[in-house]
Amino acid sequence: MTEKPRRVITVVCACIRRHGGREVLLSVRRAPGVAGLDGKWELPGGKIEFGETPEEAVVREIHEEIGVRVAPLRLLPYLHTNCWEYEHVSQQVVLACFECDLIGGELRTLGDDVRWFAISEIDFSSTLPGTREFVQLVANNELLGNIYIRFEHVDVEARRLKQFCLSTHPTFFSSFGLVKYWGRVGQAARSGIEEFGSARALDARLLAIVKRRLAHGYRIVELQGPARQYEVLQEIVNLAQARGRLDTS
């Protein structure tokens, strides 16, 4: 009896969220005759083609499969591998996942094969292996991406030191929240909370506020954060350094 050929492929999928990060998009895999694969829910995606980067592949696959455009935010720090037995081949799949923003297009009408799920209500027993790990990484590790920035500015006329602070973290209604508080040092501070539907929208707002504060003479005296928002954090550092307004030593 001839042994079936074996092959290894690399697949990328997208964890796309909406409603402040509380819902995730899943699609049904159709693979008749493949035990444990057919009819299971999964994060949409597909195989990397020759010459493509993983980011290019996930953008292309999502557009081809679902008809929407996404922007990869970060590669999740986890790889999953599955082995599947097809009729004519044994296949090992190495699966990577990007957290993505939905940036354009409308979902095609695909019946019940593609739909939004509240993360808290996903039955992971009906999903493909690896789905739980990727979704939990996105849903539970928001704190790894938090940023805290403290600004100070000397009000010469009032002879007072003014303070303005920003902190990003999940709120009750959204995973992408921005808390602001400001006032004179030694007095009660005022505060405000803003919520966003995506990480990209939060990052854009954060940069806009930082630019405005730096333009008004504030200096950054404390800055914390890393992980998901490393790129925006580095941009903030570069802006402050270019204006000579970074003093976190």
Sine and cosine of phi, psi and omega as CSV:
sin_phi,cos_phi,sin_psi,cos_psi,sin_omega,cos_omega
0.00,0.00,0.79,-0.61,-0.03,-1.00
-0.97,0.25,0.76,-0.65,0.01,-1.00
-0.96,0.29,0.66,-0.75,0.02,-1.00
-0.90,0.43,0.59,-0.81,0.08,-1.00
-0.91,0.42,0.45,-0.90,0.03,-1.00
-0.90,-0.44,0.57,-0.82,0.05,-1.00
-0.53,-0.85,0.44,-0.90,0.04,-1.00
-0.87,-0.50,0.78,-0.63,0.04,-1.00
-0.82,-0.58,0.44,-0.90,0.04,-1.00
-0.95,-0.30,0.80,-0.59,-0.05,-1.00
-0.84,-0.53,0.61,-0.79,0.09,-1.00
-0.88,-0.47,0.59,-0.81,0.05,-1.00
-0.76,-0.65,0.19,-0.98,-0.08,-1.00
-0.83,-0.56,0.77,-0.64,0.16,-0.99
-0.99,-0.13,0.99,-0.16,-0.07,-1.00
-0.97,-0.23,0.78,-0.63,-0.04,-1.00
-0.85,-0.53,0.32,-0.95,0.10,-1.00
-0.56,-0.83,0.00,-1.00,0.00,-1.00
0.79,0.61,0.81,0.59,0.05,-1.00
0.93,0.38,0.40,0.91,0.03,-1.00
1.00,0.07,0.10,0.99,-0.08,-1.00
-1.00,0.06,-0.24,0.97,0.01,-1.00
-0.82,-0.57,0.49,-0.87,-0.01,-1.00
-0.76,-0.65,0.54,-0.84,-0.04,-1.00
-1.00,-0.01,0.80,-0.60,0.06,-1.00
-0.82,-0.57,0.45,-0.89,0.06,-1.00
-0.76,-0.65,0.35,-0.94,-0.03,-1.00
-1.00,-0.03,0.73,-0.68,0.10,-0.99
-1.00,0.06,0.78,-0.63,0.05,-1.00
-0.95,-0.31,0.93,-0.36,0.02,-1.00
-0.53,-0.85,0.96,0.28,-0.05,-1.00
-0.80,0.59,0.73,-0.68,0.06,-1.00
1.00,0.02,-0.10,0.99,0.00,-1.00
-0.98,-0.20,0.95,-0.32,-0.07,-1.00
-0.88,0.48,0.73,-0.69,0.05,-1.00
0.99,0.17,-0.02,1.00,-0.05,-1.00
-0.90,-0.43,-0.74,0.67,-0.07,-1.00
-0.92,0.40,0.75,-0.66,0.07,-1.00
0.99,0.13,0.09,1.00,0.00,-1.00
-1.00,-0.01,0.52,-0.85,0.09,-1.00
-0.99,0.16,0.55,-0.84,-0.01,-1.00
-0.47,-0.88,0.24,-0.97,0.17,-0.98
-0.97,0.24,0.77,-0.64,-0.10,-0.99
-0.92,0.40,0.51,-0.86,0.00,-1.00
0.19,-0.98,-0.38,-0.93,-0.01,-1.00
0.03,-1.00,-0.11,-0.99,-0.12,-0.99
-0.97,0.24,0.61,-0.79,0.11,-0.99
-0.97,0.26,0.79,-0.61,0.02,-1.00
-1.00,0.05,0.35,-0.94,-0.02,-1.00
-0.84,0.55,0.76,-0.65,0.03,-1.00
1.00,0.02,-0.13,0.99,-0.01,-1.00
-1.00,0.04,0.49,-0.87,0.24,-0.97
-1.00,0.09,0.36,-0.93,0.06,-1.00
-0.83,0.55,-0.63,0.78,0.00,-1.00
-0.90,0.43,-0.68,0.73,0.03,-1.00
-0.89,0.45,-0.63,0.78,-0.03,-1.00
-0.91,0.42,-0.70,0.72,-0.05,-1.00
-0.93,0.36,-0.60,0.80,0.05,-1.00
-0.90,0.43,-0.72,0.70,-0.01,-1.00
-0.90,0.44,-0.74,0.67,-0.06,-1.00
-0.88,0.47,-0.67,0.74,-0.01,-1.00
-0.91,0.41,-0.63,0.78,0.02,-1.00
-0.92,0.38,-0.65,0.76,-0.01,-1.00
-0.93,0.36,-0.65,0.76,-0.09,-1.00
-0.98,0.19,-0.67,0.74,-0.20,-0.98
-0.89,-0.47,-0.32,0.95,0.04,-1.00
0.99,0.10,0.33,0.94,0.04,-1.00
-0.85,-0.52,0.30,-0.95,0.03,-1.00
-0.96,-0.27,0.69,-0.72,0.03,-1.00
-0.81,-0.59,0.37,-0.93,0.08,-1.00
-0.86,-0.52,0.90,-0.44,0.03,-1.00
-0.89,0.45,0.73,-0.68,0.02,-1.00
-0.99,-0.13,-0.71,0.71,0.00,-1.00
-0.32,-0.95,0.46,-0.89,0.12,-0.99
-1.00,0.06,0.84,-0.54,-0.04,-1.00
-0.93,0.37,0.61,-0.79,-0.11,-0.99
-0.98,0.19,0.86,0.51,-0.01,-1.00
-0.32,-0.95,0.68,-0.73,0.13,-0.99
-0.89,-0.47,0.67,-0.74,0.04,-1.00
-0.88,-0.47,0.58,-0.81,0.04,-1.00
-0.78,-0.63,0.70,-0.71,0.04,-1.00
-0.77,-0.64,0.50,-0.87,0.11,-0.99
-0.89,-0.45,0.76,-0.65,-0.04,-1.00
-0.81,-0.59,0.62,-0.78,0.00,-1.00
-0.97,-0.25,0.97,-0.24,0.10,-0.99
-1.00,-0.02,0.13,-0.99,-0.07,-1.00
-0.87,0.50,-0.64,0.77,-0.12,-0.99
-0.90,-0.44,0.03,1.00,-0.04,-1.00
-0.41,-0.91,0.53,-0.85,0.19,-0.98
-0.99,-0.17,0.82,-0.58,-0.14,-0.99
-0.82,-0.57,0.77,-0.64,0.12,-0.99
-0.97,-0.26,0.77,-0.63,-0.02,-1.00
-0.93,-0.36,0.82,-0.57,0.15,-0.99
-0.99,-0.17,0.89,-0.46,-0.17,-0.99
-0.92,-0.39,0.81,-0.58,0.10,-1.00
-0.89,-0.46,0.40,-0.92,-0.08,-1.00
-0.71,-0.70,0.68,-0.74,0.11,-0.99
-0.95,-0.30,0.70,-0.72,0.26,-0.97
-0.97,0.24,0.78,-0.62,-0.12,-0.99
-0.77,-0.64,0.49,-0.87,0.18,-0.98
-0.99,-0.12,0.61,-0.79,0.12,-0.99
-1.00,0.08,0.89,-0.46,-0.14,-0.99
-0.88,-0.48,-0.08,1.00,0.01,-1.00
-0.03,-1.00,0.41,-0.91,0.05,-1.00
1.00,-0.02,0.22,-0.98,0.03,-1.00
-0.87,-0.50,0.58,-0.82,0.00,-1.00
-0.88,0.47,0.76,-0.65,0.07,-1.00
-0.92,0.39,0.42,-0.91,0.06,-1.00
-0.98,0.18,0.98,-0.22,-0.06,-1.00
-0.88,-0.48,0.54,0.84,-0.02,-1.00
0.88,0.47,-0.75,-0.67,-0.04,-1.00
-0.99,-0.17,0.21,0.98,-0.09,-1.00
-0.99,0.14,-0.29,0.96,0.04,-1.00
-0.69,-0.72,0.80,-0.60,0.03,-1.00
-0.35,-0.94,0.29,-0.96,0.04,-1.00
-1.00,0.05,0.68,-0.73,0.06,-1.00
-0.85,-0.52,0.71,-0.70,0.21,-0.98
-0.90,0.43,0.77,-0.63,-0.08,-1.00
-0.84,0.55,-0.61,0.79,-0.04,-1.00
-0.94,0.33,-0.21,0.98,-0.08,-1.00
-0.92,-0.39,0.12,0.99,0.00,-1.00
-0.95,0.32,0.77,-0.64,0.12,-0.99
-1.00,0.00,0.99,-0.13,-0.11,-0.99
-0.94,0.33,-0.19,0.98,0.10,-1.00
-0.94,0.34,-0.29,0.96,0.01,-1.00
-0.98,-0.21,0.17,0.98,0.01,-1.00
-0.94,-0.35,0.29,-0.96,0.04,-1.00
-0.95,0.31,0.47,-0.88,0.05,-1.00
-0.82,0.58,0.67,-0.75,-0.02,-1.00
0.98,-0.17,-0.43,0.90,-0.02,-1.00
-0.88,0.47,-0.71,0.70,-0.01,-1.00
-0.85,0.52,-0.73,0.69,-0.06,-1.00
-0.89,0.46,-0.69,0.73,-0.01,-1.00
-0.92,0.40,-0.71,0.71,-0.03,-1.00
-0.91,0.42,-0.65,0.76,0.01,-1.00
-0.92,0.40,-0.59,0.81,0.06,-1.00
-0.87,0.50,-0.68,0.73,-0.01,-1.00
-0.95,0.32,-0.69,0.73,-0.12,-0.99
-0.98,0.22,-0.56,0.83,-0.15,-0.99
-0.98,-0.18,-0.23,0.97,-0.10,-0.99
-0.96,-0.29,0.45,0.89,-0.02,-1.00
-0.86,0.52,-0.56,0.83,-0.05,-1.00
-0.89,0.45,-0.40,0.92,0.02,-1.00
-0.91,0.41,-0.34,0.94,-0.03,-1.00
-0.98,-0.22,0.14,0.99,-0.06,-1.00
-0.92,0.39,0.55,-0.83,0.08,-1.00
-0.82,-0.57,0.66,-0.75,0.12,-0.99
-0.78,-0.63,0.79,-0.61,0.00,-1.00
-0.75,-0.66,0.75,-0.66,0.07,-1.00
-0.87,-0.49,0.80,-0.60,0.02,-1.00
-0.95,-0.31,0.48,-0.88,0.14,-0.99
-0.71,-0.70,0.51,-0.86,0.01,-1.00
-0.51,-0.86,0.75,-0.67,0.02,-1.00
-1.00,0.05,0.89,-0.46,0.07,-1.00
-1.00,0.07,0.99,-0.16,-0.11,-0.99
-0.89,0.46,-0.69,0.72,-0.06,-1.00
-0.90,0.44,-0.68,0.73,-0.02,-1.00
-1.00,0.04,-0.13,0.99,-0.04,-1.00
0.80,0.59,0.71,0.71,0.01,-1.00
-0.76,-0.65,0.46,-0.89,0.08,-1.00
-0.99,-0.10,0.85,-0.53,0.00,-1.00
-0.98,-0.18,0.52,-0.85,-0.07,-1.00
-0.75,-0.66,0.60,-0.80,0.07,-1.00
-0.64,-0.77,0.76,-0.66,-0.06,-1.00
-0.78,-0.62,0.55,-0.83,0.07,-1.00
-0.80,-0.60,0.65,-0.76,0.07,-1.00
-0.60,-0.80,0.78,-0.63,0.04,-1.00
-0.97,-0.23,0.76,-0.65,0.08,-1.00
-0.18,-0.98,0.33,-0.95,-0.01,-1.00
-0.88,0.48,0.54,-0.84,0.10,-1.00
-0.91,-0.40,-0.07,-1.00,-0.03,-1.00
-0.90,0.44,-0.58,0.81,-0.10,-0.99
-0.98,-0.20,-0.24,0.97,-0.06,-1.00
-0.53,-0.85,0.53,-0.85,0.09,-1.00
-0.98,0.21,-0.20,0.98,-0.09,-1.00
-0.88,-0.48,1.00,0.08,-0.05,-1.00
-0.91,-0.42,0.47,-0.88,0.02,-1.00
-0.75,-0.67,0.87,-0.50,0.01,-1.00
-0.96,-0.27,0.74,-0.68,0.02,-1.00
-0.84,-0.54,0.65,-0.76,0.17,-0.98
-0.56,-0.83,0.58,-0.81,-0.16,-0.99
-0.45,-0.89,0.26,-0.97,0.03,-1.00
0.50,-0.87,-0.09,-1.00,0.04,-1.00
-0.99,0.11,0.62,-0.78,0.01,-1.00
-0.88,0.47,0.76,-0.65,-0.01,-1.00
0.99,-0.11,-0.08,1.00,0.04,-1.00
-0.86,-0.51,0.28,-0.96,0.01,-1.00
-0.88,0.47,0.71,-0.70,-0.05,-1.00
-1.00,-0.02,0.49,-0.87,0.16,-0.99
-1.00,-0.05,0.40,-0.92,-0.05,-1.00
-0.58,-0.82,0.27,-0.96,0.04,-1.00
-0.36,-0.93,0.45,-0.89,0.00,-1.00
-0.81,-0.58,0.72,-0.69,0.10,-1.00
-0.86,-0.51,0.55,-0.83,0.00,-1.00
-0.79,-0.61,0.55,-0.84,-0.11,-0.99
-0.73,-0.68,0.40,-0.92,-0.02,-1.00
-1.00,0.07,-0.20,0.98,-0.02,-1.00
-0.47,-0.88,0.31,-0.95,0.04,-1.00
-0.91,0.41,-0.59,0.81,-0.01,-1.00
-0.89,0.45,-0.67,0.74,0.03,-1.00
-0.90,0.43,-0.64,0.77,0.05,-1.00
-0.89,0.46,-0.71,0.70,-0.01,-1.00
-0.88,0.48,-0.67,0.74,-0.01,-1.00
-0.89,0.46,-0.68,0.74,0.01,-1.00
-0.92,0.40,-0.65,0.76,0.01,-1.00
-0.87,0.49,-0.72,0.69,0.01,-1.00
-0.89,0.45,-0.65,0.76,-0.01,-1.00
-0.88,0.47,-0.67,0.75,0.00,-1.00
-0.92,0.39,-0.68,0.74,0.00,-1.00
-0.87,0.49,-0.72,0.70,-0.01,-1.00
-0.86,0.50,-0.67,0.75,-0.02,-1.00
-0.92,0.40,-0.67,0.74,0.00,-1.00
-0.91,0.41,-0.66,0.75,0.03,-1.00
-0.90,0.43,-0.63,0.77,0.01,-1.00
-0.91,0.42,-0.45,0.89,0.00,-1.00
-1.00,-0.01,0.19,0.98,0.12,-0.99
1.00,-0.07,0.06,1.00,0.03,-1.00
-0.96,0.27,0.47,-0.88,0.09,-1.00
-0.90,-0.43,0.56,-0.83,0.10,-1.00
-1.00,0.07,0.88,-0.48,-0.04,-1.00
-0.94,-0.35,-0.18,0.98,0.08,-1.00
-0.47,-0.88,0.69,-0.72,-0.03,-1.00
-0.51,-0.86,0.83,-0.55,0.00,-1.00
-0.75,-0.66,0.48,-0.88,0.10,-1.00
0.62,-0.78,0.17,-0.99,0.08,-1.00
-0.13,-0.99,-0.74,-0.67,0.07,-1.00
0.62,0.78,-0.86,-0.51,-0.17,-0.98
-0.82,0.57,-0.63,0.78,-0.14,-0.99
-0.99,-0.17,0.51,0.86,-0.03,-1.00
-0.84,0.54,-0.66,0.75,-0.05,-1.00
-0.90,0.44,-0.72,0.70,0.00,-1.00
-0.93,0.37,-0.55,0.83,0.04,-1.00
-0.90,0.44,-0.69,0.73,0.02,-1.00
-0.91,0.43,-0.59,0.80,0.04,-1.00
-0.91,0.42,-0.61,0.79,0.05,-1.00
-0.90,0.44,-0.70,0.71,0.03,-1.00
-0.86,0.51,-0.72,0.70,-0.01,-1.00
-0.89,0.46,-0.66,0.75,0.02,-1.00
-0.88,0.48,-0.73,0.68,-0.03,-1.00
-0.92,0.40,-0.64,0.76,0.01,-1.00
-0.91,0.42,-0.64,0.76,-0.01,-1.00
-0.88,0.47,-0.49,0.87,0.01,-1.00
-0.99,-0.13,0.05,1.00,-0.02,-1.00
0.91,0.41,0.54,0.84,-0.09,-1.00
-0.85,-0.53,0.52,0.85,0.07,-1.00
-0.89,-0.45,0.89,-0.46,-0.04,-1.00
-0.65,-0.76,0.96,0.28,-0.05,-1.00
-0.95,-0.31,0.20,0.98,-0.03,-1.00
-0.96,0.28,0.00,0.00,0.00,0.00
